[in-house]
């Protein structure tokens, strides 16, 4: 597998523009490529903005979801390349798994590496996993797996079935109600760099088949975990499935249940009960 170390963080607006211009005519299998950056330190201003948008308290350790922001520009660079078989605009994040081996200090220098794997068959099209590994001092401290759905796409012959579900128990305890405003996608895009047009406005979202703009799945996940701040171990596994898109604006409910080893959680529409997120949070063994 070819490995390329980048000297700087890729510019996300330019990558999304390139991916849009080269969206047609893609196909084939996943590229045998890894992209990496070395010695990455979280930007204090970005971290503060992220904590504010997602409601995390500021502390000495990075929020468990923050390393995703460090890996995301590399993942977009991988997907924007013409060799990637699926068009980036319109991709929908349907599952995200994080394995935090330990907490990461806000000033630690990190090596970040990403790659794509598991081109799979889904009832709505095809999925692909974007992987991320974060290391400090030569030891892996964080792993991520983001599963994206390309609606209507065709995976290669013999592709496995997509694995996009997370099993949780019955969650009746309502922990919080959120008013999610129509600018939630733009606010998270500003801090994360994820300017996928499905999140930015109703007009751009409709071009990809959505009634209105939809919230970023990673914002929903982060907001749910922020509600558990102070009750999570340093070493933790967080696995969530993004179910029905969270249309903006919306009122949603966060349901949580403490179970052996951690928590189960769900985010639902306050009126219709539509499930937007189901997830598990478990202490690593």
DRENPA-3360 file (N, C-alpha, C; in nm, 2 decimals, always signed):
BEGIN
1 = XXXXXXXX = +0.08/-0.12/+0.00/+0.00/+0.00/+0.00/+0.09/+0.12/+0.00 ~ +0.07/+0.21/-0.10/+0.15/+0.34/-0.11/+0.11/+0.43/+0.01 ~ +0.21/+0.49/+0.07/+0.19/+0.59/+0.18/+0.26/+0.72/+0.14 ~ +0.18/+0.83/+0.15/+0.22/+0.96/+0.12/+0.21/+1.05/+0.24 ~ +0.32/+1.11/+0.28/+0.31/+1.21/+0.40/+0.30/+1.35/+0.34 ~ +0.20/+1.42/+0.38/+0.17/+1.55/+0.34/+0.24/+1.65/+0.43 ~ +0.29/+1.76/+0.38/+0.36/+1.86/+0.46/+0.27/+1.96/+0.53 ~ +0.14/+1.97/+0.48/+0.05/+2.06/+0.54/-0.09/+2.00/+0.53;
9 = XXXXXXXX = -0.18/+2.06/+0.60/-0.32/+2.01/+0.60/-0.39/+2.06/+0.46 ~ -0.45/+1.96/+0.39/-0.51/+2.00/+0.27/-0.62/+2.11/+0.29 ~ -0.64/+2.19/+0.19/-0.74/+2.30/+0.19/-0.88/+2.24/+0.15 ~ -0.97/+2.23/+0.25/-1.09/+2.16/+0.22/-1.18/+2.22/+0.12 ~ -1.20/+2.36/+0.12/-1.29/+2.41/+0.01/-1.24/+2.37/-0.13 ~ -1.11/+2.38/-0.15/-1.06/+2.34/-0.28/-1.08/+2.20/-0.31 ~ -1.06/+2.11/-0.21/-1.09/+1.97/-0.23/-1.23/+1.94/-0.27 ~ -1.33/+2.00/-0.20/-1.47/+1.98/-0.23/-1.50/+2.03/-0.37;
17 = XXXXXXXX = -1.44/+2.14/-0.41/-1.46/+2.19/-0.54/-1.41/+2.10/-0.65 ~ -1.29/+2.04/-0.62/-1.23/+1.95/-0.72/-1.32/+1.82/-0.73 ~ -1.37/+1.78/-0.61/-1.45/+1.66/-0.61/-1.58/+1.68/-0.68 ~ -1.64/+1.80/-0.68/-1.76/+1.83/-0.75/-1.74/+1.83/-0.90 ~ -1.63/+1.89/-0.94/-1.60/+1.89/-1.09/-1.56/+1.76/-1.15 ~ -1.51/+1.67/-1.06/-1.47/+1.53/-1.11/-1.57/+1.42/-1.07 ~ -1.69/+1.46/-1.03/-1.78/+1.36/-0.97/-1.83/+1.26/-1.08 ~ -1.85/+1.30/-1.20/-1.91/+1.21/-1.30/-1.80/+1.12/-1.35;
25 = XXXXXXXX = -1.85/+1.00/-1.39/-1.77/+0.90/-1.45/-1.67/+0.82/-1.36 ~ -1.69/+0.83/-1.23/-1.61/+0.75/-1.14/-1.65/+0.61/-1.14 ~ -1.56/+0.52/-1.09/-1.58/+0.38/-1.08/-1.46/+0.30/-1.05 ~ -1.47/+0.17/-1.05/-1.35/+0.09/-1.02/-1.35/+0.05/-0.87 ~ -1.23/+0.01/-0.83/-1.22/-0.03/-0.69/-1.15/+0.08/-0.61 ~ -1.14/+0.05/-0.48/-1.08/+0.15/-0.39/-0.93/+0.17/-0.42 ~ -0.87/+0.29/-0.40/-0.73/+0.31/-0.43/-0.65/+0.24/-0.32 ~ -0.53/+0.19/-0.35/-0.44/+0.13/-0.25/-0.35/+0.24/-0.20;
33 = XXXXXXXX = -0.40/+0.34/-0.13/-0.33/+0.46/-0.09/-0.35/+0.49/+0.06 ~ -0.25/+0.54/+0.12/-0.26/+0.59/+0.26/-0.20/+0.74/+0.25 ~ -0.27/+0.83/+0.32/-0.23/+0.96/+0.34/-0.20/+0.99/+0.48 ~ -0.09/+1.06/+0.51/-0.05/+1.09/+0.65/+0.00/+1.23/+0.67 ~ -0.01/+1.27/+0.79/+0.06/+1.39/+0.84/+0.12/+1.36/+0.97 ~ +0.24/+1.42/+1.00/+0.31/+1.39/+1.12/+0.33/+1.52/+1.20 ~ +0.33/+1.50/+1.33/+0.36/+1.61/+1.42/+0.24/+1.71/+1.43 ~ +0.12/+1.67/+1.41/+0.00/+1.76/+1.41/-0.03/+1.79/+1.56;
41 = XXXXXXXX = -0.05/+1.92/+1.58/-0.10/+1.96/+1.72/-0.23/+2.04/+1.70 ~ -0.33/+2.01/+1.78/-0.46/+2.07/+1.77/-0.45/+2.22/+1.78 ~ -0.51/+2.29/+1.69/-0.51/+2.44/+1.70/-0.60/+2.49/+1.81 ~ -0.55/+2.57/+1.90/-0.63/+2.61/+2.02/-0.76/+2.68/+1.98 ~ -0.76/+2.77/+1.88/-0.88/+2.84/+1.84/-0.98/+2.75/+1.78 ~ -0.94/+2.65/+1.69/-1.03/+2.55/+1.64/-1.09/+2.47/+1.75 ~ -1.01/+2.43/+1.85/-1.05/+2.35/+1.96/-1.16/+2.42/+2.04 ~ -1.13/+2.55/+2.07/-1.23/+2.63/+2.14/-1.36/+2.64/+2.07;
49 = XXXXXXXX = -1.35/+2.67/+1.94/-1.47/+2.68/+1.86/-1.55/+2.55/+1.85 ~ -1.48/+2.44/+1.84/-1.54/+2.31/+1.83/-1.61/+2.28/+1.97 ~ -1.54/+2.30/+2.08/-1.61/+2.28/+2.21/-1.73/+2.36/+2.22 ~ -1.73/+2.49/+2.17/-1.85/+2.57/+2.18/-1.97/+2.52/+2.10 ~ -1.94/+2.48/+1.97/-2.04/+2.43/+1.88/-2.10/+2.30/+1.93 ~ -2.02/+2.21/+1.99/-2.06/+2.08/+2.02/-2.10/+2.07/+2.17 ~ -2.07/+2.17/+2.25/-2.10/+2.18/+2.39/-2.01/+2.10/+2.48 ~ -1.89/+2.08/+2.44/-1.79/+2.01/+2.53/-1.73/+2.12/+2.62;
57 = XXXXXXXX = -1.70/+2.08/+2.74/-1.62/+2.17/+2.83/-1.48/+2.17/+2.79 ~ -1.41/+2.28/+2.80/-1.27/+2.28/+2.77/-1.19/+2.23/+2.89 ~ -1.08/+2.15/+2.85/-1.00/+2.09/+2.96/-0.86/+2.06/+2.90 ~ -0.79/+1.97/+2.97/-0.65/+1.94/+2.93/-0.65/+1.83/+2.83 ~ -0.76/+1.76/+2.80/-0.76/+1.66/+2.70/-0.86/+1.69/+2.59 ~ -0.83/+1.64/+2.47/-0.91/+1.66/+2.35/-1.05/+1.59/+2.37 ~ -1.16/+1.65/+2.33/-1.28/+1.57/+2.32/-1.26/+1.44/+2.24 ~ -1.33/+1.33/+2.28/-1.30/+1.20/+2.21/-1.33/+1.21/+2.06;
65 = XXXXXXXX = -1.42/+1.30/+2.02/-1.45/+1.31/+1.88/-1.35/+1.40/+1.80 ~ -1.27/+1.48/+1.87/-1.20/+1.58/+1.80/-1.09/+1.53/+1.71 ~ -1.02/+1.42/+1.74/-0.93/+1.36/+1.64/-0.99/+1.34/+1.50 ~ -1.12/+1.32/+1.49/-1.18/+1.30/+1.36/-1.16/+1.43/+1.28 ~ -1.16/+1.54/+1.34/-1.13/+1.67/+1.26/-0.99/+1.67/+1.21 ~ -0.89/+1.61/+1.28/-0.76/+1.61/+1.23/-0.74/+1.51/+1.12 ~ -0.82/+1.41/+1.12/-0.81/+1.31/+1.01/-0.90/+1.34/+0.89 ~ -1.00/+1.42/+0.91/-1.10/+1.44/+0.80/-1.04/+1.51/+0.68;
73 = XXXXXXXX = -0.95/+1.61/+0.69/-0.90/+1.67/+0.56/-0.82/+1.57/+0.48 ~ -0.75/+1.48/+0.55/-0.68/+1.37/+0.47/-0.78/+1.27/+0.41 ~ -0.89/+1.24/+0.48/-0.99/+1.16/+0.42/-1.05/+1.22/+0.30 ~ -1.08/+1.35/+0.31/-1.14/+1.42/+0.19/-1.04/+1.43/+0.07 ~ -0.91/+1.45/+0.10/-0.81/+1.44/+0.00/-0.81/+1.31/-0.07 ~ -0.83/+1.20/+0.00/-0.83/+1.07/-0.06/-0.96/+1.05/-0.14 ~ -1.07/+1.10/-0.10/-1.20/+1.09/-0.17/-1.21/+1.18/-0.29 ~ -1.14/+1.30/-0.28/-1.15/+1.39/-0.39/-1.06/+1.35/-0.51;
81 = XXXXXXXX = -0.96/+1.26/-0.49/-0.88/+1.22/-0.59/-0.96/+1.14/-0.70 ~ -0.93/+1.16/-0.82/-1.00/+1.10/-0.93/-1.00/+0.94/-0.92 ~ -0.90/+0.89/-0.85/-0.89/+0.74/-0.84/-0.99/+0.68/-0.74 ~ -1.06/+0.77/-0.66/-1.16/+0.72/-0.57/-1.29/+0.69/-0.65 ~ -1.35/+0.57/-0.62/-1.46/+0.53/-0.71/-1.59/+0.60/-0.69 ~ -1.61/+0.66/-0.58/-1.74/+0.72/-0.55/-1.73/+0.88/-0.54 ~ -1.84/+0.94/-0.59/-1.84/+1.09/-0.59/-1.86/+1.14/-0.45 ~ -1.77/+1.23/-0.41/-1.78/+1.28/-0.27/-1.90/+1.37/-0.24;
89 = XXXXXXXX = -1.94/+1.46/-0.33/-2.06/+1.54/-0.30/-2.19/+1.44/-0.29 ~ -2.26/+1.46/-0.18/-2.38/+1.38/-0.16/-2.36/+1.26/-0.07 ~ -2.23/+1.22/-0.05/-2.21/+1.10/+0.04/-2.27/+1.13/+0.18 ~ -2.33/+1.02/+0.23/-2.40/+1.03/+0.36/-2.33/+0.95/+0.46 ~ -2.29/+1.00/+0.58/-2.23/+0.93/+0.68/-2.33/+0.85/+0.76 ~ -2.31/+0.72/+0.75/-2.42/+0.63/+0.81/-2.37/+0.55/+0.94 ~ -2.24/+0.55/+0.96/-2.19/+0.49/+1.09/-2.06/+0.54/+1.12 ~ -2.03/+0.55/+1.25/-1.90/+0.60/+1.29/-1.86/+0.53/+1.42;
97 = XXXXXXXX = -1.74/+0.47/+1.41/-1.68/+0.40/+1.53/-1.55/+0.46/+1.57 ~ -1.54/+0.49/+1.70/-1.42/+0.55/+1.76/-1.37/+0.45/+1.87 ~ -1.24/+0.43/+1.87/-1.17/+0.36/+1.97/-1.06/+0.45/+2.03 ~ -1.09/+0.50/+2.15/-0.99/+0.59/+2.21/-0.91/+0.50/+2.31 ~ -0.79/+0.48/+2.28/-0.70/+0.39/+2.36/-0.67/+0.46/+2.49 ~ -0.66/+0.59/+2.49/-0.63/+0.68/+2.61/-0.67/+0.82/+2.57 ~ -0.68/+0.90/+2.68/-0.70/+1.04/+2.65/-0.58/+1.11/+2.58 ~ -0.61/+1.21/+2.50/-0.50/+1.28/+2.43/-0.49/+1.42/+2.48;
105 = XXXXXXXX = -0.37/+1.46/+2.52/-0.35/+1.60/+2.57/-0.36/+1.70/+2.46 ~ -0.41/+1.82/+2.50/-0.44/+1.92/+2.40/-0.31/+1.96/+2.32 ~ -0.19/+1.95/+2.38/-0.07/+1.99/+2.32/+0.01/+1.88/+2.26 ~ -0.04/+1.76/+2.26/+0.04/+1.65/+2.21/+0.06/+1.66/+2.06 ~ +0.18/+1.62/+2.01/+0.21/+1.61/+1.87/+0.16/+1.47/+1.82 ~ +0.08/+1.47/+1.72/+0.02/+1.35/+1.67/+0.05/+1.32/+1.53 ~ +0.07/+1.19/+1.50/+0.08/+1.14/+1.36/-0.05/+1.08/+1.32 ~ -0.10/+1.13/+1.21/-0.24/+1.09/+1.16/-0.23/+1.02/+1.02;
113 = XXXXXXXX = -0.29/+0.91/+1.01/-0.29/+0.83/+0.88/-0.43/+0.79/+0.85 ~ -0.46/+0.79/+0.72/-0.60/+0.75/+0.68/-0.59/+0.66/+0.55 ~ -0.69/+0.58/+0.53/-0.70/+0.50/+0.41/-0.85/+0.46/+0.40 ~ -0.88/+0.40/+0.28/-1.01/+0.35/+0.26/-1.01/+0.20/+0.25 ~ -1.12/+0.13/+0.29/-1.14/-0.01/+0.28/-1.28/-0.05/+0.28 ~ -1.31/-0.18/+0.26/-1.44/-0.24/+0.27/-1.55/-0.17/+0.18 ~ -1.53/-0.18/+0.05/-1.63/-0.14/-0.05/-1.75/-0.24/-0.04 ~ -1.87/-0.20/+0.01/-1.97/-0.29/+0.04/-2.10/-0.26/-0.03;
121 = XXXXXXXX = -2.19/-0.36/-0.03/-2.32/-0.35/-0.09/-2.42/-0.31/+0.01 ~ -2.50/-0.21/-0.02/-2.61/-0.15/+0.07/-2.74/-0.15/-0.01 ~ -2.85/-0.17/+0.06/-2.98/-0.17/-0.01/-3.00/-0.04/-0.08 ~ -2.94/+0.07/-0.04/-2.96/+0.20/-0.10/-2.85/+0.24/-0.20 ~ -2.75/+0.15/-0.21/-2.63/+0.18/-0.30/-2.51/+0.11/-0.26 ~ -2.40/+0.18/-0.23/-2.28/+0.12/-0.19/-2.22/+0.20/-0.07 ~ -2.14/+0.13/+0.01/-2.08/+0.20/+0.12/-1.93/+0.18/+0.12 ~ -1.85/+0.27/+0.18/-1.71/+0.25/+0.19/-1.67/+0.30/+0.33;
129 = XXXXXXXX = -1.57/+0.24/+0.39/-1.51/+0.28/+0.52/-1.39/+0.36/+0.50 ~ -1.39/+0.48/+0.56/-1.27/+0.56/+0.57/-1.21/+0.55/+0.71 ~ -1.09/+0.49/+0.71/-1.02/+0.46/+0.84/-0.93/+0.57/+0.88 ~ -0.90/+0.58/+1.01/-0.81/+0.68/+1.06/-0.73/+0.62/+1.18 ~ -0.60/+0.64/+1.19/-0.52/+0.60/+1.30/-0.44/+0.72/+1.35 ~ -0.45/+0.75/+1.48/-0.37/+0.86/+1.54/-0.27/+0.80/+1.64 ~ -0.15/+0.84/+1.63/-0.04/+0.79/+1.71/+0.03/+0.91/+1.78 ~ +0.08/+0.88/+1.90/+0.16/+0.98/+1.97/+0.29/+0.90/+2.03;
137 = XXXXXXXX = +0.40/+0.96/+2.00/+0.53/+0.89/+2.05/+0.54/+0.75/+2.00 ~ +0.49/+0.72/+1.88/+0.50/+0.59/+1.82/+0.40/+0.49/+1.86 ~ +0.30/+0.53/+1.95/+0.20/+0.44/+2.00/+0.06/+0.49/+1.95 ~ -0.02/+0.40/+1.90/-0.15/+0.43/+1.85/-0.24/+0.47/+1.97 ~ -0.30/+0.58/+1.97/-0.39/+0.63/+2.08/-0.53/+0.65/+2.04 ~ -0.56/+0.64/+1.92/-0.70/+0.67/+1.87/-0.72/+0.60/+1.74 ~ -0.84/+0.54/+1.71/-0.87/+0.48/+1.58/-1.02/+0.53/+1.55 ~ -1.04/+0.55/+1.42/-1.17/+0.58/+1.38/-1.21/+0.51/+1.25;
145 = XXXXXXXX = -1.34/+0.48/+1.23/-1.39/+0.42/+1.11/-1.52/+0.49/+1.08 ~ -1.52/+0.56/+0.96/-1.64/+0.63/+0.92/-1.69/+0.56/+0.79 ~ -1.82/+0.52/+0.80/-1.88/+0.45/+0.69/-1.97/+0.54/+0.62 ~ -1.95/+0.56/+0.49/-2.02/+0.65/+0.40/-2.11/+0.58/+0.30 ~ -2.23/+0.62/+0.27/-2.32/+0.57/+0.17/-2.32/+0.66/+0.05 ~ -2.30/+0.59/-0.07/-2.32/+0.66/-0.19/-2.45/+0.61/-0.25 ~ -2.56/+0.68/-0.24/-2.69/+0.64/-0.28/-2.69/+0.61/-0.43 ~ -2.74/+0.49/-0.47/-2.75/+0.45/-0.61/-2.63/+0.40/-0.67;
153 = XXXXXXXX = -2.51/+0.40/-0.60/-2.39/+0.35/-0.66/-2.38/+0.20/-0.66 ~ -2.30/+0.14/-0.74/-2.28/+0.00/-0.75/-2.14/-0.04/-0.70 ~ -2.14/-0.13/-0.60/-2.01/-0.18/-0.56/-1.95/-0.29/-0.65 ~ -1.83/-0.32/-0.64/-1.77/-0.43/-0.73/-1.84/-0.56/-0.71 ~ -1.84/-0.65/-0.81/-1.89/-0.78/-0.80/-1.83/-0.85/-0.69 ~ -1.92/-0.92/-0.61/-1.88/-1.00/-0.50/-1.85/-0.92/-0.37 ~ -1.89/-0.79/-0.37/-1.87/-0.71/-0.25/-1.95/-0.76/-0.13 ~ -1.90/-0.75/-0.01/-1.97/-0.79/+0.11/-2.09/-0.70/+0.14;
161 = XXXXXXXX = -2.18/-0.75/+0.22/-2.29/-0.66/+0.26/-2.24/-0.56/+0.36 ~ -2.30/-0.44/+0.35/-2.26/-0.33/+0.44/-2.30/-0.36/+0.58 ~ -2.22/-0.31/+0.67/-2.24/-0.33/+0.82/-2.27/-0.19/+0.88 ~ -2.39/-0.15/+0.89/-2.42/-0.01/+0.93/-2.51/+0.00/+1.05 ~ -2.55/-0.12/+1.12/-2.64/-0.11/+1.23/-2.57/-0.12/+1.36 ~ -2.63/-0.06/+1.46/-2.58/-0.07/+1.60/-2.70/-0.11/+1.69 ~ -2.68/-0.21/+1.77/-2.79/-0.27/+1.85/-2.78/-0.20/+1.99 ~ -2.89/-0.14/+2.03/-2.91/-0.09/+2.17/-3.04/-0.14/+2.23;
169 = XXXXXXXX = -3.05/-0.12/+2.36/-3.17/-0.16/+2.42/-3.28/-0.06/+2.41 ~ -3.39/-0.08/+2.48/-3.50/+0.01/+2.48/-3.46/+0.13/+2.56 ~ -3.47/+0.25/+2.50/-3.42/+0.37/+2.57/-3.54/+0.47/+2.59 ~ -3.59/+0.47/+2.72/-3.71/+0.55/+2.75/-3.67/+0.68/+2.83 ~ -3.55/+0.68/+2.89/-3.51/+0.79/+2.98/-3.46/+0.91/+2.89 ~ -3.54/+1.02/+2.89/-3.50/+1.14/+2.82/-3.41/+1.22/+2.90 ~ -3.29/+1.24/+2.85/-3.19/+1.32/+2.93/-3.19/+1.46/+2.89 ~ -3.23/+1.50/+2.76/-3.22/+1.64/+2.72/-3.31/+1.66/+2.60;
177 = XXXXXXXX = -3.35/+1.78/+2.58/-3.42/+1.82/+2.45/-3.34/+1.93/+2.39 ~ -3.31/+1.92/+2.26/-3.23/+2.02/+2.19/-3.32/+2.09/+2.08 ~ -3.30/+2.22/+2.07/-3.35/+2.29/+1.96/-3.24/+2.31/+1.86 ~ -3.25/+2.24/+1.75/-3.14/+2.24/+1.65/-3.18/+2.34/+1.54 ~ -3.11/+2.45/+1.53/-3.15/+2.56/+1.45/-3.10/+2.53/+1.30 ~ -3.16/+2.61/+1.21/-3.13/+2.59/+1.07/-2.99/+2.62/+1.03 ~ -2.91/+2.69/+1.11/-2.77/+2.72/+1.08/-2.68/+2.62/+1.14 ~ -2.73/+2.51/+1.20/-2.64/+2.42/+1.27/-2.54/+2.35/+1.18;
185 = XXXXXXXX = -2.58/+2.32/+1.05/-2.49/+2.27/+0.96/-2.38/+2.36/+0.92 ~ -2.41/+2.49/+0.90/-2.31/+2.59/+0.86/-2.22/+2.62/+0.98 ~ -2.27/+2.62/+1.10/-2.18/+2.64/+1.22/-2.08/+2.53/+1.23 ~ -2.13/+2.40/+1.22/-2.03/+2.29/+1.23/-1.94/+2.29/+1.11 ~ -1.99/+2.32/+0.99/-1.90/+2.32/+0.87/-1.79/+2.42/+0.89 ~ -1.82/+2.54/+0.95/-1.71/+2.64/+0.97/-1.60/+2.59/+1.06 ~ -1.63/+2.51/+1.17/-1.53/+2.47/+1.26/-1.46/+2.34/+1.21 ~ -1.54/+2.26/+1.14/-1.48/+2.13/+1.10/-1.42/+2.12/+0.96;
193 = XXXXXXXX = -1.47/+2.22/+0.88/-1.43/+2.22/+0.74/-1.51/+2.13/+0.65 ~ -1.61/+2.06/+0.71/-1.70/+1.97/+0.63/-1.80/+2.05/+0.56 ~ -1.77/+2.09/+0.44/-1.87/+2.18/+0.36/-1.94/+2.10/+0.26 ~ -1.97/+1.97/+0.28/-2.05/+1.89/+0.20/-2.19/+1.97/+0.18 ~ -2.23/+2.00/+0.06/-2.35/+2.08/+0.04/-2.48/+2.03/+0.10 ~ -2.49/+1.90/+0.13/-2.61/+1.85/+0.19/-2.63/+1.91/+0.33 ~ -2.53/+1.98/+0.39/-2.54/+2.03/+0.52/-2.56/+2.18/+0.53 ~ -2.54/+2.25/+0.41/-2.53/+2.40/+0.42/-2.65/+2.48/+0.40;
201 = XXXXXXXX = -2.74/+2.43/+0.31/-2.87/+2.50/+0.29/-2.97/+2.41/+0.23 ~ -3.10/+2.45/+0.24/-3.20/+2.37/+0.17/-3.18/+2.36/+0.02 ~ -3.14/+2.47/-0.04/-3.12/+2.47/-0.18/-3.02/+2.37/-0.23 ~ -2.90/+2.37/-0.16/-2.79/+2.28/-0.20/-2.83/+2.13/-0.16 ~ -2.90/+2.12/-0.05/-2.94/+1.98/-0.01/-3.04/+1.92/-0.11 ~ -3.13/+2.00/-0.16/-3.23/+1.95/-0.25/-3.16/+1.89/-0.38 ~ -3.05/+1.95/-0.42/-2.98/+1.90/-0.54/-2.94/+1.76/-0.52 ~ -2.93/+1.71/-0.39/-2.89/+1.57/-0.37/-3.00/+1.49/-0.31;
209 = XXXXXXXX = -3.13/+1.53/-0.33/-3.24/+1.45/-0.29/-3.29/+1.47/-0.15 ~ -3.25/+1.57/-0.08/-3.30/+1.59/+0.06/-3.40/+1.71/+0.06 ~ -3.50/+1.69/+0.15/-3.60/+1.80/+0.16/-3.54/+1.93/+0.21 ~ -3.45/+1.92/+0.31/-3.39/+2.04/+0.37/-3.25/+2.00/+0.40 ~ -3.17/+2.10/+0.44/-3.03/+2.07/+0.48/-3.04/+1.97/+0.60 ~ -2.93/+1.89/+0.61/-2.93/+1.79/+0.72/-2.81/+1.82/+0.81 ~ -2.82/+1.79/+0.94/-2.71/+1.80/+1.04/-2.60/+1.70/+1.01 ~ -2.48/+1.74/+1.03/-2.37/+1.65/+1.03/-2.38/+1.54/+1.13;
217 = XXXXXXXX = -2.36/+1.42/+1.09/-2.37/+1.31/+1.18/-2.27/+1.32/+1.30 ~ -2.15/+1.37/+1.26/-2.05/+1.38/+1.37/-2.08/+1.49/+1.47 ~ -2.16/+1.59/+1.42/-2.20/+1.69/+1.52/-2.30/+1.63/+1.62 ~ -2.39/+1.55/+1.56/-2.49/+1.48/+1.65/-2.42/+1.39/+1.75 ~ -2.32/+1.32/+1.70/-2.25/+1.23/+1.79/-2.18/+1.31/+1.90 ~ -2.11/+1.41/+1.86/-2.03/+1.49/+1.95/-2.12/+1.55/+2.06 ~ -2.24/+1.61/+2.01/-2.33/+1.67/+2.10/-2.38/+1.57/+2.21 ~ -2.41/+1.45/+2.16/-2.46/+1.35/+2.25/-2.35/+1.31/+2.36;
225 = XXXXXXXX = -2.23/+1.30/+2.31/-2.12/+1.26/+2.40/-2.09/+1.38/+2.50 ~ -2.10/+1.50/+2.45/-2.08/+1.62/+2.54/-2.18/+1.61/+2.65 ~ -2.30/+1.56/+2.63/-2.40/+1.55/+2.74/-2.35/+1.45/+2.85 ~ -2.26/+1.36/+2.81/-2.20/+1.27/+2.91/-2.07/+1.31/+2.97 ~ -2.03/+1.43/+2.94/-1.90/+1.48/+2.99/-1.88/+1.46/+3.14 ~ -1.76/+1.41/+3.18/-1.74/+1.38/+3.32/-1.78/+1.24/+3.36 ~ -1.85/+1.17/+3.27/-1.90/+1.04/+3.31/-1.84/+0.93/+3.22 ~ -1.74/+0.97/+3.13/-1.68/+0.87/+3.04/-1.54/+0.84/+3.08;
233 = XXXXXXXX = -1.50/+0.72/+3.06/-1.36/+0.68/+3.09/-1.26/+0.74/+2.99 ~ -1.13/+0.75/+3.02/-1.04/+0.79/+2.92/-1.02/+0.70/+2.80 ~ -1.03/+0.57/+2.83/-1.02/+0.47/+2.73/-1.16/+0.42/+2.70 ~ -1.21/+0.45/+2.58/-1.36/+0.42/+2.55/-1.38/+0.39/+2.41 ~ -1.48/+0.31/+2.38/-1.52/+0.28/+2.24/-1.66/+0.34/+2.22 ~ -1.68/+0.41/+2.12/-1.81/+0.48/+2.09/-1.85/+0.44/+1.95 ~ -1.96/+0.37/+1.93/-2.01/+0.32/+1.81/-2.15/+0.37/+1.78 ~ -2.17/+0.45/+1.68/-2.30/+0.50/+1.65/-2.34/+0.47/+1.51;
241 = XXXXXXXX = -2.47/+0.45/+1.49/-2.53/+0.45/+1.36/-2.62/+0.57/+1.34 ~ -2.60/+0.64/+1.22/-2.68/+0.75/+1.19/-2.80/+0.70/+1.10 ~ -2.91/+0.71/+1.16/-3.03/+0.65/+1.10/-3.09/+0.75/+1.00 ~ -3.21/+0.80/+1.03/-3.28/+0.90/+0.94/-3.20/+1.03/+0.95 ~ -3.18/+1.10/+0.84/-3.12/+1.23/+0.85/-3.19/+1.33/+0.94 ~ -3.12/+1.41/+1.01/-3.18/+1.51/+1.10/-3.19/+1.64/+1.02 ~ -3.32/+1.66/+0.98/-3.34/+1.78/+0.89/-3.34/+1.91/+0.98 ~ -3.29/+2.01/+0.92/-3.27/+2.14/+0.99/-3.38/+2.24/+0.94;
249 = XXXXXXXX = -3.45/+2.31/+1.04/-3.43/+2.30/+1.18/-3.52/+2.18/+1.24 ~ -3.49/+2.14/+1.36/-3.57/+2.03/+1.43/-3.56/+2.05/+1.58 ~ -3.65/+1.98/+1.65/-3.64/+1.96/+1.79/-3.62/+1.81/+1.81 ~ -3.52/+1.78/+1.89/-3.48/+1.64/+1.91/-3.47/+1.61/+2.06 ~ -3.48/+1.48/+2.09/-3.46/+1.43/+2.23/-3.34/+1.34/+2.24 ~ -3.26/+1.36/+2.34/-3.15/+1.26/+2.37/-3.20/+1.17/+2.48 ~ -3.20/+1.04/+2.45/-3.23/+0.94/+2.55/-3.10/+0.86/+2.58 ~ -3.08/+0.84/+2.71/-2.96/+0.76/+2.76/-3.00/+0.66/+2.86;
257 = XXXXXXXX = -2.92/+0.55/+2.86/-2.94/+0.45/+2.96/-2.81/+0.39/+3.00 ~ -2.78/+0.40/+3.13/-2.65/+0.34/+3.18/-2.66/+0.19/+3.19 ~ -2.57/+0.12/+3.13/-2.56/-0.02/+3.12/-2.43/-0.07/+3.17 ~ -2.41/-0.20/+3.18/-2.28/-0.25/+3.23/-2.17/-0.21/+3.13 ~ -2.07/-0.14/+3.19/-1.96/-0.10/+3.11/-1.97/+0.03/+3.04 ~ -2.09/+0.10/+3.05/-2.10/+0.23/+2.98/-2.25/+0.27/+2.96 ~ -2.28/+0.32/+2.84/-2.41/+0.38/+2.81/-2.46/+0.34/+2.68 ~ -2.59/+0.33/+2.66/-2.66/+0.33/+2.54/-2.73/+0.47/+2.52;
265 = XXXXXXXX = -2.73/+0.51/+2.39/-2.80/+0.64/+2.37/-2.87/+0.65/+2.24 ~ -2.96/+0.74/+2.23/-3.04/+0.76/+2.11/-3.07/+0.91/+2.09 ~ -3.08/+0.96/+1.97/-3.13/+1.09/+1.94/-3.25/+1.07/+1.85 ~ -3.37/+1.13/+1.89/-3.49/+1.11/+1.82/-3.56/+1.24/+1.79 ~ -3.64/+1.25/+1.69/-3.72/+1.37/+1.66/-3.83/+1.38/+1.78 ~ -3.84/+1.50/+1.83/-3.93/+1.51/+1.95/-4.07/+1.49/+1.92 ~ -4.12/+1.51/+1.79/-4.26/+1.50/+1.76/-4.29/+1.36/+1.70 ~ -4.21/+1.32/+1.59/-4.24/+1.20/+1.52/-4.18/+1.08/+1.58;
273 = XXXXXXXX = -4.07/+1.10/+1.67/-4.00/+0.98/+1.72/-3.90/+0.92/+1.63 ~ -3.88/+0.98/+1.52/-3.79/+0.93/+1.42/-3.65/+0.92/+1.48 ~ -3.58/+0.80/+1.46/-3.45/+0.78/+1.52/-3.34/+0.84/+1.42 ~ -3.26/+0.93/+1.48/-3.15/+0.99/+1.40/-3.02/+0.93/+1.43 ~ -3.00/+0.89/+1.56/-2.88/+0.82/+1.60/-2.91/+0.72/+1.71 ~ -2.84/+0.60/+1.69/-2.84/+0.50/+1.80/-2.69/+0.47/+1.82 ~ -2.66/+0.46/+1.95/-2.52/+0.43/+1.98/-2.49/+0.36/+2.11 ~ -2.37/+0.31/+2.12/-2.32/+0.25/+2.24/-2.19/+0.32/+2.28;
281 = XXXXX = -2.17/+0.33/+2.41/-2.04/+0.39/+2.47/-2.00/+0.29/+2.57 ~ -1.87/+0.24/+2.55/-1.82/+0.13/+2.64/-1.68/+0.16/+2.68 ~ -1.65/+0.13/+2.81/-1.51/+0.14/+2.85/-1.43/+0.03/+2.79 ~ -1.31/+0.06/+2.74/-1.22/-0.03/+2.68/-1.17/-0.13/+2.78 ~ -1.16/-0.26/+2.74/-1.11/-0.36/+2.83/-0.96/-0.39/+2.80;
% end
